C-alpha cells in the first residue's frame, strides 16, 4: 500500500519526492563565432518522478525542440517556448504535473533532484551561472553536501518555495561501469536503442534528426535516462537505510561515504569504537572558512599529541602503487602472462590488527621493522650491485610517480623495509616510528569485510545488492587515505580550488600500511623470479612476465602472511590469478602495452597509457 503523502515526512525513503532529470541537445558551431568552441543547442528537458509509490514522467521542449516537434505550429506559438529552462522551473513543471494527476496532494517542502553527471545537465540550464554556486563539488561533479538549494518559483500566481538536494548517480554507481546503460542493465531497465537514420547515420550526436524522424522514439529514449537516475537514487537510499540500517535523512552523497557510515556502525555493533582503531575522538569544530568567508561547523577527529607529532612521517610514507615498465619495444616470442593479486586491498586491510596507539614509540632499530608490522620510517639504503628489482620507493624528482633506485633515501613502511633487507639491502633508519599491535585477536577491518562478503553472497551476481556490497568493501581503503596527499578539488560555492579535507576515518598510519603492504608483496614476488625469466611491467597489484605461475615463489614472508589472512577471510590462500596469456607484446611505457600475437582462445591485451584515438576512429579487439 502506498504511503499517505499527507502524513509523510521529508527525508523518508519513498515519501520524499525524487525527480530524475536530463537534457538532450546537439552540439553545433556558433554561426557568429565559428572559430570558437561549439555551443550546445538544447532540444528538451526530461523528468521522471517517484514518490509514495507513485511514478510519472514528462518532457519539456525548448524553442529549438518545439520547432522540430511541432512543425504545424506558428512562429508566434513557438516563441512561447523558452530557449532554455531554469532548474527550478523544470522541477516545478514536474511537481505541478504530479499534483494535476493526483500523484501528489500538496506542494513538497523538499525534493531530491537526480541526474547522471550533474555537471553536464546543470550546464544546460538557463540559470547555470547563478545556481552552480548553490551546490558542492565531489569527484568533478555537483551534489548537495551541506546547505540545500532554496528554490522559488511562481506557479499560477502563487510563490512556491522548496529545498532542492542534488544527487549525482555517477558517484553512486557500483563497480567500474559508470555509463547510464550499465546502470540501467543493473535494474533490467535498459536504455532505448535508437539505431540509425534512414541514411545510415547514427542518431547519437544527431538527436535533432531523431526528433524530426521519430518523435515518439526520441521521447521514449530521452525520458528513460531520467527514469534510470531517479530509480537508482531511490534504490541506493533504500539500500542504505533498509539493508544497512544507516537511517540517512537524505540519499548518500557517494558510495564511499556510505561505506564509512557502515564501517563505523559495524564496529559499534561489535563493541569497538573508532577511537580504538583510528586514535582520537570526533567532535564538532567550528572554524572560519576563508574561502566562503563564514564560519563552518564540521566533524573532525582530534588525535592524541603523540599521533599528531609523527603524522607527517606517516603521511610521507603514503604512496601510490608500484607502476613500472622494464621492457620497451617488441618482445621475443612468449608466452607472456599477466598475473593479478586477488582482492589485494581487501586482504591487506583485513590483516590490520588493533593498534596500540598509547605505546607508539621512536625506533632506529631496523630489526624492529618486520613484515606486517605497523611502522613508518625515513631510511637511507643501498642495494647490492646487480639487484634486478630494488624495492624501496623514492618519489621521482619531478614528483610524478615512484622510482626504485639501487641507493638513496626513502620513506617506507615496515613491510617494505623487511623485503629490502631480505634482498640484501643495507638500511639506516634515520627517523622511525613503531606502533605495536594490541594483544587482541580482533581484526577490525577483517570483520567488516567478511560481513560485506557474506551479505554479498546472499544476492545473485550482477544484482544491485551484490554490486553494492562489493563496492563498499573496495571503498574503505580510499577513505582511509582521504585528504593525505594534499590534492585539491574545485569548490563550486566559492569557485576556488581547495584542499580536500580528511574524512571521519582518515588515518595516515593505516593508509600507509595498506599501500606499503601491496607494494612490498609485488616487490617480493618479482624479486625472486628466476633470472632467465623476464618481467615486462608492474601495475599496482599485477605484473606481466613470461614466468609460469608455478615458478613464482609465494613462500616469502609477505606472501605467507597475506595468504593466511586471505584463507581466513575468503576461504582460499591463493594470492595470484592469471588474467590473460598472449604470445608477443609491444610495451612502450608504464600502463602502455599492446598485443602483437595471441593464440587461439586468448584475447589481446591493450593498455593505452593515457592515449586516445581520434574521435572519428574506434579501437576494437
C-alpha atoms as one frame of an Amber mdcrd trajectory, in Angstrom:
protein
   0.000   0.000   0.000   1.338   3.443  -0.927   2.296   5.800   1.890  -0.037
   8.722   2.526   1.760  11.842   1.287  -0.232  13.983   3.733   1.400  12.169
   6.666   4.822  11.610   5.086   7.801  13.490   6.450  10.625  14.800   4.250
  13.682  12.589   4.448  11.805   9.283   4.494  12.741   6.980   1.625   9.728
   6.537  -0.616   7.859   9.504   0.852  10.374  12.051  -0.427   9.814  13.251
  -3.982  12.736  12.185  -6.170  12.911  13.883  -9.568  15.306  12.432 -12.101
  16.146  14.971 -14.803  18.098  15.026 -18.017  18.638  17.213 -21.047  19.020
  16.458 -24.734  20.983  18.717 -27.019  23.030  18.833 -30.198  26.466  20.369
 -30.493  26.996  22.764 -33.366  29.344  25.617 -34.314  28.387  29.108 -33.273
  27.449  30.760 -36.579  28.532  34.171 -35.347  31.864  32.912 -33.961  32.673
  29.674 -35.840  36.310  29.662 -34.661  35.303  29.271 -31.018  34.221  26.193
 -29.069  30.937  24.801 -30.468  27.797  25.547 -28.480  25.033  23.196 -27.345
  21.528  23.724 -28.709  19.167  22.334 -26.074  16.169  20.472 -27.514  14.327
  19.338 -24.407  14.427  18.524 -20.717  13.005  15.315 -19.310  11.873  14.383
 -15.824  10.880  11.193 -14.035   9.298  11.344 -10.572   8.964   8.826  -7.757
   7.054   9.462  -4.541   4.935   7.365  -2.168   4.519   4.522  -4.618   3.591
   6.859  -7.472   5.574   7.410 -10.665   5.132   9.880 -13.509   7.281  11.214
 -16.340   7.256  14.080 -18.764   9.181  16.168 -21.247   9.528  19.941 -21.621
  10.592  21.253 -25.016  12.707  24.289 -25.666  12.112  26.623 -28.576  14.587
  24.703 -30.758  12.996  21.361 -29.881   9.427  22.594 -30.261  10.156  23.916
 -33.738  11.096  20.361 -34.775   8.492  18.502 -32.695   5.538  20.693 -33.684
   6.121  21.756 -37.307   2.451  22.697 -37.654   2.685  25.471 -35.049   3.256
  29.116 -35.934   6.378  31.032 -35.029   4.311  33.015 -32.568   3.361  29.809
 -30.751   6.938  28.544 -30.904   8.134  31.812 -29.335   6.192  30.836 -26.215
   8.674  28.057 -25.500  11.836  29.032 -23.612  15.224  28.899 -25.290  16.460
  27.186 -22.110  14.740  26.462 -18.789  15.817  27.253 -15.273  16.306  24.298
 -12.949  13.595  25.391 -10.508  11.125  25.860 -13.359  11.766  22.339 -14.656
  11.273  20.862 -11.192   8.127  22.956 -10.764   6.705  21.533 -14.011   7.323
  18.015 -12.679   5.694  18.836  -9.346   2.716  20.546 -10.989   2.119  17.510
 -13.192   2.183  15.319 -10.120  -0.439  17.460  -8.398  -2.539  17.714 -11.557
  -2.747  13.933 -11.888  -3.151  13.422  -8.106   0.160  11.706  -7.611   0.811
  14.434  -5.033  -1.732  16.101  -2.761   0.382  19.073  -1.744   3.432  21.040
  -2.762   6.545  19.397  -1.242   8.875  21.328   1.027  11.876  19.364  -0.206
  12.797  17.362  -3.293  15.785  15.297  -4.336  16.881  16.137  -7.885  18.939
  13.387  -9.508  20.911  13.194 -12.737  23.735  11.163 -14.213  26.683  13.555
 -14.232  25.025  16.730 -12.990  27.990  18.746 -14.229  26.655  18.332 -17.772
  22.925  18.578 -17.078  23.171  21.657 -14.861  25.241  23.425 -17.514  22.293
  23.072 -19.903  20.082  25.166 -17.601  19.365  28.810 -18.310  20.381  29.828
 -14.790  23.520  27.706 -14.598  25.772  30.682 -13.893  23.635  31.615 -10.891
  22.813  28.202  -9.391  26.160  26.433  -9.729  27.333  28.137  -6.527  24.390
  26.619  -4.652  25.898  23.136  -4.783  29.026  21.323  -3.633  31.718  19.618
  -5.690  32.578  15.912  -5.452  34.650  13.987  -7.994  34.363  16.790 -10.552
  30.583  16.993 -10.448  27.827  18.765  -8.474  25.990  17.398  -5.429  24.491
  18.700  -2.191  26.632  18.051   0.870  25.799  20.982   3.087  23.059  23.539
   2.593  20.201  22.648   0.221  19.374  24.966  -2.693  16.385  27.180  -1.854
  14.228  27.270  -4.991  11.420  29.772  -5.527   9.036  29.775  -8.500   5.784
  31.481  -9.443   3.146  28.883 -10.283  -0.304  30.136 -11.194   0.256  33.384
  -9.353   1.455  31.611  -6.198   5.031  31.777  -4.968   6.239  28.268  -4.278
   9.373  27.655  -2.250  11.083  24.301  -1.809  14.510  22.962  -0.937  16.472
  21.014  -3.530  19.078  18.396  -2.630  21.115  17.409  -5.667  22.293  13.803
  -6.178  24.550  12.512  -8.936  24.207   8.857  -9.881  27.689   8.953 -11.435
  29.226   8.846  -7.934  26.669   6.289  -6.722  27.383   3.662  -9.372  28.879
   0.417  -8.034  31.808  -1.051  -9.951  33.804   0.475 -12.777  30.938   0.785
 -15.277  29.839   4.393 -14.983  27.554   4.630 -18.006  23.787   5.010 -17.755
  23.457   1.949 -19.966  25.327  -0.171 -17.401  23.210   1.321 -14.631  20.001
   0.544 -16.490  21.120  -3.039 -17.037  21.524  -3.387 -13.268  17.739  -2.971
 -12.995  16.853  -4.850 -16.175  15.751  -1.389 -17.277  17.891  -0.861 -20.387
  18.467   2.322 -22.302  16.465   2.564 -25.501  18.237   1.582 -28.721  17.654
   4.464 -31.141  19.579   2.965 -34.066  20.457   4.985 -37.147  18.762   7.318
 -39.581  17.465   6.089 -42.978  20.760   7.387 -44.398  22.674   5.041 -42.083
  23.993   7.771 -39.763  23.870   7.110 -36.014  21.332   9.230 -34.193  23.710
   9.635 -31.256  25.088  13.135 -31.681  22.223  13.989 -34.039  19.259  13.982
 -31.695  17.557  16.751 -33.673  17.390  14.344 -36.625  15.845  11.631 -34.432
  13.289  14.114 -33.120  12.322  15.001 -36.681  12.226  11.395 -37.930  10.631
   9.658 -34.946   9.451  11.942 -32.113   7.894   9.078 -30.145  11.193   7.163
 -30.080  13.037  10.370 -29.180  10.783  10.947 -26.180  10.970   7.340 -25.018
  14.770   7.392 -25.250  15.146  10.794 -23.586  12.821  10.067 -20.663  14.458
   6.702 -19.947  17.688   8.417 -18.830  15.772  10.431 -16.226  13.923   7.288
 -15.108  17.170   5.387 -14.524  18.616   8.236 -12.432  15.508   8.539 -10.248
  15.250   4.814  -9.715  18.911   4.381  -8.811  18.930   7.184  -6.236  15.827
   5.729  -4.604  17.238   2.193  -4.521  20.646   3.266  -3.154  18.896   5.282
  -0.431  16.701   2.288   0.390  19.760   0.051   0.470  21.484   2.409   2.913
  18.522   2.549   5.277  16.579  -0.699   4.855  19.509  -3.076   4.307  22.341
  -1.372   6.206  20.156   0.384   8.785  22.024   3.690   8.494  18.946   5.914
   8.920  20.129   8.545   6.430  17.768  11.567   6.158  18.830  12.067   2.514
  20.410   9.884  -0.170  24.110   9.118   0.416  26.410  11.504  -1.387  28.846
   8.847  -2.609  29.267   5.129  -2.129  32.419   5.900  -0.153  30.502   7.995
   2.376  28.005   5.160   2.779  30.848   2.666   3.270  32.291   4.818   6.060
  28.930   5.066   7.838  28.511   1.302   7.615  32.084   0.702   8.836  31.545
   2.757  11.985  28.120   1.215  12.614  29.529  -2.315  12.283  32.343  -1.556
  14.713  29.848  -0.175  17.220  27.722  -3.327  16.974  30.842  -5.380  17.751
  31.684  -3.288  20.806  34.535  -1.400  19.148  34.690   2.338  18.736  36.540
   4.279  16.051  38.969   5.808  18.570  40.245   2.286  19.376  41.148   1.656
  15.737  41.882   5.146  14.461  43.047   7.065  17.581  41.180  10.090  18.848
  37.536  11.049  19.133  35.418  13.021  16.684  33.991  16.318  17.778  32.170
  19.238  16.209  34.618  22.022  15.416  33.558  25.496  14.325  36.160  27.175
  12.141  36.266  30.240   9.941  36.346  29.280   6.253  38.357  31.923   4.457
  37.153  30.765   1.056  33.474  31.054   1.955  34.013  33.990   4.331  31.901
  32.449   7.059  32.111  30.058   9.997  31.537  26.382   9.181  30.871  23.568
  11.666  32.326  20.189  10.776  33.027  16.866  12.444  36.773  16.426  12.956
  38.815  13.692  14.589  41.007  15.057  17.375  44.083  12.831  17.659  46.474
  12.377  20.561  49.537  14.604  20.669  51.876  11.666  20.009  49.880  10.720
  16.910  49.986  14.259  15.540  53.715  14.697  16.186  54.503  11.696  13.969
  51.676  12.039  11.462  53.842  13.888   8.932  56.251  10.956   8.757  53.356
   8.514   8.269  51.896  10.735   5.549  55.253  10.849   3.734  55.096   7.031
   3.583  51.667   7.121   1.930  52.496   6.458  -1.735  50.580   5.051  -4.642
  51.078   1.642  -6.217  54.238   0.280  -7.795  53.949   1.081 -11.511  56.941
   0.443 -13.774  57.787  -0.720 -17.273  61.024  -2.724 -17.560  60.982  -3.532
 -21.304  60.392  -1.426 -24.414  59.693  -2.475 -27.978  58.570  -5.851 -29.392
  59.240  -8.757 -27.075  60.648 -12.137 -28.047  58.115 -14.897 -28.563  56.311
 -15.900 -25.382  54.044 -16.948 -23.927  53.524 -13.951 -21.614  51.118 -13.802
 -18.698  49.515 -11.055 -16.641  49.081 -12.084 -13.010  46.828 -10.144 -10.648
  46.658 -10.207  -6.868  43.215 -11.449  -5.825  41.283  -8.938  -3.666  44.587
  -7.237  -2.885  43.406  -4.214  -0.920  40.652  -6.065   0.915  43.158  -8.683
   2.094  45.696  -6.008   3.079  43.054  -4.180   5.143  41.947  -7.448   6.724
  45.492  -8.012   8.020  45.276  -4.914  10.246  45.083  -5.769  13.942  44.205
  -3.420  16.823  46.857  -0.661  17.037  48.199   0.220  20.484  48.365   3.973
  19.910  49.339   4.683  23.522  52.575   2.727  23.020  53.697   4.442  19.822
  57.470   4.884  20.049  60.526   6.082  18.155  62.846   3.422  16.774  66.068
   3.405  14.775  66.499  -0.357  15.067  65.977  -1.752  11.564  65.245  -5.215
  13.017  62.019  -3.870  14.549  60.548  -3.195  11.107  59.062  -6.581  10.288
  56.520  -7.912   7.705  53.015  -6.999   8.808  54.240  -4.512  11.411  52.747
  -1.061  11.795  55.812   1.087  11.326  56.939   4.000   9.156  60.418   5.379
   8.605  62.731   7.627   6.649  65.665   5.451   5.645  68.957   5.635   3.810
  69.600   2.492   1.747  71.889   0.721  -0.693  71.050  -2.492  -2.545  73.777
  -4.876  -3.755  75.051  -4.235  -7.257  73.130  -6.309  -9.778  69.829  -6.281
  -7.853  67.226  -6.659 -10.607  64.289  -5.097  -8.815  65.158  -2.801  -5.892
  62.120  -2.413  -3.662  62.226   0.868  -1.711  60.089   3.662  -3.196  61.521
   7.095  -3.881  59.363   9.954  -5.122  60.671  10.940  -8.554  62.421  14.336
  -8.734  59.596  15.696 -10.887  57.086  14.418  -8.253  55.479  12.227 -10.898
  55.252   8.736  -9.507  57.737   6.490  -7.766  61.141   5.178  -8.823  63.109
   2.278  -7.305  66.858   3.071  -7.385  69.716   0.956  -6.038  70.597   3.587
  -3.445  69.086   6.697  -1.931  66.721   7.912   0.749  63.135   6.687   1.020
  60.009   6.967   3.119  58.898   3.384   3.597  56.726   1.143   5.724  57.901
  -1.668   7.988  56.988  -4.406   5.500  58.844  -2.701   2.639  61.935  -2.346
   4.826  61.758  -6.056   5.680  61.575  -7.050   1.994  64.542  -4.800   1.151
  66.612  -6.345   3.958  65.804  -9.820   2.634  67.174  -8.678  -0.736  70.441
  -7.784   0.970  69.991  -4.007   1.197  71.990  -2.065   3.786  69.479   0.174
   5.579  69.959   3.011   8.054  66.802   4.158   9.868  67.058   7.948  10.032
  63.622   8.569  11.551  61.371   5.701  12.561  58.091   5.092  14.370  56.668
   1.784  15.576  53.037   1.311  16.648  52.698  -2.096  18.353  49.624  -4.263
  17.810  47.491  -4.928  20.874  47.167  -8.432  22.301  43.701  -8.601  20.784
  42.575 -11.277  18.356  40.092  -8.932  16.721  40.903  -7.558  13.280  38.645
  -4.515  12.848  38.596  -4.348   9.070  38.500  -8.114   8.577  35.217  -8.368
  10.463  33.633  -5.660   8.317  34.931  -7.036   5.009  33.893 -10.578   5.964
  30.375  -9.396   6.766  30.153  -7.484   3.485  31.362 -10.573   1.617  28.858
 -12.813   3.406  25.978 -10.486   2.672  27.133 -10.052  -0.916  26.985 -13.819
  -1.450  23.341 -13.834  -0.348  22.391 -12.000  -3.553  22.700 -13.042  -7.203
  25.811 -11.929  -9.061  25.092  -8.748 -11.017  22.219  -7.657  -8.759  22.273
  -4.243  -7.091  22.870  -5.556  -3.528  25.650  -7.835  -4.761  27.390  -4.972
  -6.526  26.821  -2.557  -3.641  28.362  -4.842  -1.023  31.361  -5.398  -3.303
  31.881  -1.678  -3.902  31.573  -0.803  -0.222  34.445  -3.117   0.627  36.544
  -1.564  -2.123  35.753   1.984  -0.963  37.044   1.743   2.590  40.736   1.876
   1.683  40.292   5.098  -0.292  38.559   6.777   2.641  41.444   5.867   4.985
  43.733   7.912   2.739  41.369  10.807   2.015  42.993  14.195   2.450  46.548
  12.883   2.940  48.012  13.684  -0.468  47.224  17.397  -0.367  45.162  17.112
  -3.548  42.851  19.959  -4.464  39.256  19.963  -5.639  37.099  22.672  -7.121
  34.528  24.128  -4.703  31.579  25.455  -6.745  30.276  27.530  -3.841  33.432
  29.642  -3.763  34.627  28.954  -7.328  38.086  28.242  -5.939  40.271  25.163
  -5.653  40.513  23.986  -2.051  42.428  21.199  -0.358  40.423  18.014   0.102
  39.697  17.528   3.807  40.201  14.273   5.732  37.076  12.236   6.454  35.882
  10.505   9.617  38.203   7.505   9.135  41.287   9.109   7.567  44.395   7.616
   9.165  47.875   8.203   7.758  49.448   5.218   9.535  46.882   2.646   8.401
  46.634   4.042   4.880  50.425   3.885   4.537  50.444   0.361   5.966  48.000
  -0.870   3.301  49.742   0.689   0.304  53.135  -0.372   1.607  51.950  -3.951
   2.096  50.765  -4.239  -1.529  53.961  -2.689  -2.909  56.024  -4.990  -0.694
  54.151  -8.104  -1.838  54.560  -7.231  -5.533  58.243  -6.441  -4.914  58.759
  -9.748  -3.107  57.115 -11.742  -5.906  59.119 -10.202  -8.758  62.415 -10.067
  -6.824  62.613 -13.877  -6.659  61.552 -14.564 -10.244  64.253 -16.733 -11.875
  66.971 -14.777 -13.677  66.250 -16.446 -17.021  62.707 -15.040 -16.945  61.637
 -11.503 -17.921  59.311  -9.111 -16.125  57.758  -6.716 -18.642  55.862  -4.380
 -16.324  54.226  -3.912 -12.928  50.899  -2.144 -12.419  49.835  -1.642  -8.777
  48.525  -5.134  -7.984  49.612  -7.086 -11.041  52.585  -7.775 -13.305  53.336
  -9.079 -16.807  56.008 -11.730 -17.255  56.953 -14.832 -19.232  57.255 -16.760
 -15.953  54.959 -19.746 -15.497  52.851 -19.374 -12.357  54.450 -22.440 -10.766
  57.864 -20.752 -10.973  56.785 -17.763  -8.864  57.964 -18.036  -5.263  54.959
 -17.479  -2.989  56.712 -18.693   0.160  58.225 -15.333   1.124  57.289 -13.732
   4.464  54.868 -11.187   2.993  53.158 -13.684   0.699  52.883 -16.184   3.569
  51.326 -13.555   5.840  48.744 -12.431   3.301  47.929 -15.955   2.116  46.991
 -16.823   5.696  44.835 -13.704   6.001  43.131 -14.423   2.667  42.414 -18.004
   3.727  40.684 -16.753   6.870  38.815 -14.018   5.013  37.786 -15.769   1.797
  38.487 -19.442   2.487  41.290 -19.713  -0.090  45.002 -18.870   0.375  45.799
 -18.462  -3.358  47.122 -14.939  -3.989  47.562 -14.853  -7.778  45.241 -15.349
 -10.705  46.114 -15.379 -14.420  44.364 -12.513 -16.144  45.491 -13.238 -19.722
  48.031 -15.083 -21.861  49.464 -13.856 -25.187  52.400 -14.801 -27.421  54.080
 -11.451 -28.115  53.721  -7.927 -26.694  54.677  -4.357 -27.529  55.312  -2.391
 -24.318  56.228   1.276 -24.690  55.613   2.912 -21.304  54.073   2.349 -17.904
  50.452   1.305 -18.467  51.143   1.292 -22.185  51.237  -2.171 -23.771  49.736
  -3.742 -26.895  49.436  -7.289 -28.207  51.302  -8.328 -31.354  50.410 -12.041
 -31.281  47.891 -14.044 -29.326  46.877 -17.647 -29.557  43.559 -19.373 -30.146
  41.149 -18.834 -27.290  43.103 -15.815 -25.998  42.185 -12.153 -26.069  44.577
  -9.330 -26.929  45.889  -7.017 -24.227  45.703  -3.268 -24.849  46.590  -0.681
 -22.222  46.703   2.694 -23.920  48.838   4.554 -21.390  46.550   7.568 -21.468
  46.448   7.826 -25.264  43.116   8.236 -27.051  42.172   7.510 -30.625  40.783
  10.361 -32.793  37.048  10.888 -32.441  36.284   9.502 -35.914  38.084   6.231
 -35.166  37.429   3.379 -32.763  39.690   0.671 -31.413  38.211  -2.794 -31.245
  39.637  -6.153 -30.442
